[in-house]
Amino acid sequence: MRVNDDYVNCNAEQQQTDPASVFAYWCQVLRLRKQYVDVLVYGSFELLAAEDPSVLCYRRDHASGTATVVLNFTGDEYEWSVPPTVASSWAVGSQILGNYPESAKLGSDGIVRLKPFEAVVLMEQHEAIHL
């Protein structure tokens, strides 16, 4: 098997030193999975906005926090009318992951303009209850 012609520009060594690379993105995904293991691995799963074939939106919930994941599954920019339950996450949660340098924002009209294949993860931390 021959080596791809662009091996000088696209290779494992280059990916490891580029903070905007796919390698760096997946390192961040794995770090967040470990950091928020209770929510992202063991949290309950709820599918949101199931009627929209272009957007996958779901929530993982645990006593320690709630993660809302929004994924645009189209190769085009997509205007998504955000359901109220997701809008509240956008208002009070903090974005912990996105695959674009400038991630989608919820507009005052309740619409999010998602870039092609954009992924956004919002995290809401729950206060610890001390008895």
ABEGO torsion letter per residue (X at the ends): XBBBAAAAABBAAAAAABAABAAAAAAAAAAAAAAAAAAAAABBBBBBGAABAABBBBBBBBAAEBBBBBBBABABBBBBBBBAAAAAAAAABBBABBABABBBBBBAAGBBBBBBGBBBBBBBBBBBBBX
